[in-house]
Amino acid sequence: MTPGPRADGQLHTEISVESDAEMVELFVVLSERRSRRAIVPGSDAAVLARSRVLHSGPALPVQVSARGLSLDGAALSGSSEVVRSRRQVAPTPRAVGMLPLPRRLTGLHGSHEGRRPGQGGDFRDIHAFAPGDELRRVDWRATARMARRPGDLLVRRTHTLSDASVVIAMDTSEDLGEVVASWGSGDVERSGVTSLDNAREAARALSGAAIDAGDRVALHVLAHGGRSLRSSGGSRHLARLEAAIAATGQARDDAAFRRTPHVPHGSVVLVLSTFFQGAAAQTALMWRASGHRVVAIDVLPRLDRSRLHRPQLIGLRTVLVERENVFADLHGAGVDVVPWAEDPSSALREIARARR
């Protein structure tokens, strides 16, 4: 099977048939939901399968098994093994603009103005010439006006430009859709946009914004055996990040992470979660206590409460109140909370301007 390009919300997969039989009967399952049956010539046959794309992330658009037919269908061979076409669907691109920065920039090159003296930034101060200063930085007007002794020189110093270290942590323990009635059912058709759809979209947008600003980005999936990409920058690293994000699905029930990922000193950590489970919030609080700047990205979609009975509504309100208590603890510890389903660009811009 050869995967084709995505077009109009569909995945196209070409199924090629080569057999010694006169005819071949194909059994095709599309997107794990719909079955199709086709009879094609036994050699040089091709079938184009179209499957709908409902969500980003790992997908199984086509499964095919076949059996040969001869003598006008009088002779049948046994069914072949099932051939599966697996795909990783990239999330929809989204621009977020400005990202929050760490409290202290430690990089040597970048586009953000730091607090240390260096080159490339705005004016810092006038300082006495010292070994290592360049003669071209001597401010002759300041020297003529402020030098105390003959031979003293004054240099004009600027701030350095630095890059930031950004860490994206994805909590994949839950995948909750906007239709609350679909929670726990596994029905991907009725669920609508899910929390992992938002998480993948947010991870791609945030990593792209950071790489475009010249920063270094690391990715950690908060699950046992979850994938991690070390901090780096550049277009090739962005391609690796996008591939890893598209391949990230829901973790198994027994895959809770047991070791907190390492975060470089002086990083800004973006935690993507629904924050119904306490592990992601506790990890965010631990990183905040270690001195990192932490932003909690709430990836829960807007909820559709229709078709819920009264007991279900009461249960939903209870867990949402518990989640608000988690957000209150995060706010109290200095962790900013950004709802991705609303206007994340404006919220991130306000947080970035209020540099802590």
C-alpha positions in Angstrom: 0.0 0.0 0.0 1.2 3.5 -0.9 0.0 6.4 1.2 -1.1 9.4 -0.9 -1.3 13.1 0.0 -3.9 14.5 2.3 -6.6 16.5 0.5 -9.9 17.9 1.7 -9.7 16.2 5.1 -9.0 12.7 3.6 -6.1 10.3 3.4 -5.6 8.6 0.0 -4.0 5.2 0.0 -3.3 3.2 -3.2 -3.7 -0.5 -2.9 -1.6 -2.5 -5.5 -2.6 -6.1 -6.3 -0.2 -8.7 -7.7 -1.4 -12.3 -7.7 -1.4 -15.5 -9.7 -5.2 -15.9 -9.4 -7.5 -14.7 -12.1 -9.4 -12.4 -9.7 -8.7 -11.1 -6.2 -11.3 -10.3 -3.6 -10.3 -7.5 -1.3 -11.7 -6.8 2.2 -10.9 -3.2 3.1 -11.5 -1.6 6.5 -11.4 2.3 6.4 -10.4 4.2 9.5 -11.3 1.2 11.7 -15.0 2.0 11.1 -16.3 1.1 7.7 -15.8 -2.1 5.7 -15.7 -2.4 1.9 -15.5 -5.4 -0.5 -14.1 -5.3 -4.0 -13.2 -7.8 -6.7 -10.3 -6.8 -9.0 -8.1 -8.4 -11.6 -5.4 -10.6 -10.2 -2.5 -8.7 -11.7 -1.6 -5.0 -12.2 -4.7 -3.9 -10.4 -4.8 -0.7 -8.2 -7.5 0.5 -5.9 -7.6 4.0 -4.3 -8.9 4.0 -0.8 -10.2 7.3 0.7 -10.5 7.6 4.5 -11.7 10.6 6.4 -9.3 12.4 8.7 -11.1 13.2 12.0 -8.2 13.8 14.3 -4.4 14.5 14.2 -1.9 12.0 15.6 -1.4 8.3 14.9 -4.0 6.9 12.5 -4.8 3.6 10.9 -6.6 4.7 7.8 -6.6 1.4 5.8 -6.5 -2.4 6.7 -6.6 -4.9 3.8 -6.9 -8.6 3.5 -7.3 -10.6 0.2 -8.1 -14.0 -1.3 -7.7 -15.3 -4.8 -10.6 -16.3 -7.1 -10.2 -18.7 -10.0 -12.5 -20.6 -12.4 -15.2 -17.9 -12.2 -15.2 -18.0 -8.5 -15.4 -21.8 -8.1 -11.9 -22.0 -6.6 -11.1 -19.9 -3.6 -7.7 -19.5 -1.8 -7.3 -18.8 1.8 -7.4 -15.2 3.1 -4.1 -13.4 3.3 -2.7 -11.7 6.4 -4.1 -8.3 7.2 -1.9 -5.5 5.8 -2.2 -2.2 7.7 -1.3 1.3 6.6 -0.3 3.4 9.5 0.0 7.2 9.3 0.9 10.1 11.5 -1.4 13.0 10.8 0.1 16.4 11.5 -2.0 18.9 13.4 -3.4 22.1 11.8 -0.8 24.9 11.7 -1.5 27.8 14.0 0.5 30.9 14.8 0.9 32.1 18.4 3.4 35.0 18.0 5.3 36.0 21.2 6.2 33.5 23.9 7.1 34.0 27.5 10.8 34.1 28.3 12.8 32.7 31.3 13.5 35.1 34.1 17.2 35.0 33.2 18.6 34.3 29.7 21.7 32.1 29.7 22.3 31.6 26.0 25.2 33.2 24.1 23.4 33.9 20.8 19.8 34.8 19.9 17.3 37.5 19.4 16.3 38.3 23.0 17.9 41.2 24.9 19.5 39.9 28.1 20.7 41.7 31.2 24.5 41.0 30.8 26.9 43.3 29.0 27.7 42.1 25.5 27.1 42.9 21.8 24.0 43.4 19.7 21.6 44.8 22.2 20.6 48.3 23.3 22.7 50.8 25.2 23.6 49.6 28.7 26.1 52.2 30.2 29.3 54.1 29.9 32.2 52.2 31.6 35.9 52.6 32.1 38.1 50.9 29.4 39.2 47.4 30.6 41.4 44.7 29.1 39.3 42.9 26.5 37.3 46.0 25.4 37.5 46.9 21.7 38.9 50.2 20.7 36.0 50.8 18.3 33.7 50.9 21.3 35.5 53.9 22.9 33.1 56.8 23.3 35.4 59.8 22.6 32.8 62.4 23.5 32.2 60.7 26.9 35.9 60.4 27.4 36.5 64.1 26.7 33.7 65.1 29.0 34.0 62.6 31.9 37.6 61.2 32.0 39.3 62.1 35.3 42.9 61.6 34.4 44.8 61.9 31.1 44.9 58.6 29.3 41.6 57.4 30.8 39.2 56.0 28.2 35.5 55.3 28.4 33.7 52.7 26.4 30.0 52.5 25.4 28.6 49.1 26.5 25.5 47.4 25.2 23.3 44.5 26.4 24.0 41.0 25.0 21.5 39.1 22.8 20.7 35.6 24.0 18.5 32.7 23.1 16.0 31.1 25.4 15.6 27.4 26.4 12.0 26.3 25.9 10.7 22.9 27.2 7.4 21.5 26.0 5.9 18.8 28.2 2.8 16.9 26.9 0.5 15.0 29.2 -1.0 12.2 27.2 -2.8 10.3 30.0 -6.3 11.5 28.7 -7.9 12.2 25.4 -11.2 14.0 26.1 -13.5 15.3 23.4 -15.7 18.4 23.3 -18.8 16.2 23.4 -18.9 15.2 27.1 -21.3 12.3 26.3 -18.6 10.6 24.3 -16.1 10.5 27.2 -14.9 6.9 27.9 -16.7 5.5 24.8 -13.9 5.6 22.3 -16.2 7.0 19.7 -13.9 9.2 17.6 -16.7 10.2 15.3 -18.9 11.8 17.9 -16.2 13.2 20.2 -15.4 16.3 18.2 -12.1 18.0 18.8 -10.2 16.2 21.6 -7.8 17.4 24.2 -4.9 15.6 22.4 -5.9 17.3 19.1 -5.4 20.6 21.0 -2.2 19.4 22.7 -0.6 18.4 19.4 -1.7 21.7 17.8 -0.3 23.7 20.7 3.0 21.8 20.8 3.5 22.4 17.1 2.6 26.0 17.3 4.7 26.7 20.4 7.8 24.9 19.0 7.5 26.7 15.7 7.3 30.1 17.4 10.3 29.3 19.6 12.4 28.0 16.7 11.5 31.1 14.6 12.7 33.3 17.4 16.1 31.5 17.4 15.5 29.6 20.7 16.2 26.1 21.7 13.3 23.7 22.2 13.1 20.3 24.0 10.0 18.0 23.9 9.0 15.5 26.6 6.0 13.2 26.5 4.9 12.7 30.2 4.3 8.9 30.0 6.4 5.9 30.8 8.5 5.2 27.7 7.3 8.5 26.2 9.5 10.1 23.6 11.9 12.9 24.5 13.9 15.2 22.2 16.8 17.1 23.6 17.1 20.8 23.5 18.2 22.1 20.1 17.3 24.7 17.4 17.1 25.1 13.7 14.8 24.0 10.9 16.0 20.3 11.0 15.2 20.1 14.7 11.8 21.7 14.0 11.1 18.9 11.5 12.1 16.3 14.1 9.7 18.0 16.6 6.8 18.0 14.2 7.3 14.4 13.4 7.4 13.4 17.1 4.3 15.5 17.8 2.3 13.9 15.0 3.3 10.4 16.3 2.2 11.1 19.9 -1.0 9.4 20.9 -2.8 8.6 24.1 -0.7 6.7 26.7 -1.8 3.3 28.1 -3.4 3.2 31.5 -0.3 1.6 33.0 2.1 4.1 31.3 2.2 6.8 34.0 5.6 8.5 34.0 7.9 7.6 36.9 10.8 9.9 36.4 10.5 13.7 35.9 12.3 14.8 32.7 15.4 16.8 33.0 15.0 20.5 32.4 18.0 22.8 31.6 18.7 25.5 34.0 17.0 28.8 33.3 14.2 27.3 31.0 10.6 28.3 30.4 8.5 25.1 30.7 5.2 24.8 28.9 3.0 22.0 30.4 0.2 20.8 28.1 -2.5 19.0 29.9 -6.2 18.9 30.9 -5.2 19.0 34.5 -7.8 16.5 35.6 -5.1 14.2 36.8 -2.8 15.6 39.5 0.5 14.3 38.1 1.0 17.1 35.5 0.1 19.8 38.0 2.4 18.4 40.6 5.2 18.3 38.1 4.6 21.9 37.0 4.7 22.9 40.7 8.0 21.1 41.2 9.5 22.8 38.2 8.3 26.2 39.5 9.8 25.5 42.9 13.1 24.7 41.1 13.2 28.3 39.8 11.9 27.7 36.2 9.3 29.8 34.7 6.3 27.6 34.1 3.2 28.1 31.9 0.3 25.7 32.1 -1.5 25.3 28.8 -5.0 24.0 29.4 -5.9 21.9 26.3 -9.4 20.9 27.3 -11.7 21.8 24.4 -14.9 23.8 24.8 -17.4 21.4 26.3 -20.7 20.4 24.7 -23.0 19.4 27.6 -26.0 18.4 25.5 -27.3 14.8 25.9 -26.2 14.7 29.5 -28.6 13.5 32.2 -28.8 15.3 35.5 -26.5 12.9 37.4 -23.9 13.2 34.6 -24.1 17.0 34.8 -23.6 16.9 38.5 -20.5 14.7 38.1 -19.1 17.0 35.4 -19.5 20.1 37.6 -17.8 18.2 40.4 -14.7 17.4 38.4 -14.6 20.9 36.9 -14.6 22.4 40.4 -11.8 20.1 41.4 -9.9 21.3 38.3 -10.4 24.9 39.2 -8.9 24.1 42.6 -5.8 22.8 40.7 -5.6 26.0 38.8 -5.8 28.0 42.0 -2.9 26.1 43.4 -0.9 26.8 40.2 -1.7 30.5 40.3 -0.7 30.6 43.9 2.7 29.2 43.1 3.3 31.6 40.2 2.4 29.4 37.3 0.5 31.1 34.6 -2.5 29.3 33.0 -3.5 29.7 29.4 -6.7 28.1 27.9 -5.8 26.9 24.4 -9.5 26.7 23.3 -9.9 30.5 23.7 -7.3 33.1 22.6 -3.9 31.7 23.4 -2.0 34.3 21.4 -3.3 37.2 23.4 -2.8 35.4 26.7 0.8 34.4 25.9 1.6 37.9 24.7 0.4 39.4 28.0 2.4 36.9 30.0 5.5 37.6 27.9 5.2 41.3 28.4 4.9 40.8 32.2 8.3 39.3 32.4 8.9 37.9 35.9 
